[in-house]
């Protein structure tokens, strides 16, 4: 059986969605929770952890599932690797399953073309 996150990666045209952190340069998008110096939690979705765009990459509240999916789609790169610090937090399995079911016909049409 194929891992649901492997199926999602294929559906979103990226190489891999993983929670295995290698090195910040080893992935094209990082989705994670960070802590500030004064102990606040923030959420980031960034392509470059060394040059964070605070207006675009930083979230005070956890981004919703559709925002995360949209950000992954923006990569538009079949070789892209997406690092998600906590898959169940940011891409819960039930939401991934729903997404894949809702887009199943659309995805089959794309693969047949």
Secondary structure, DSSP 4 states (H G I P E B T S, - for coil): ---HHHHHHHHTT-SEEES----GGG-SEEEEEEE-TTS-EEEEEES-TTS--HHHHEESSPPPHHHHHHHHHHH--TT-EEEES-HHHHS-HHHHHHHHHHTHHHHHHHHH-
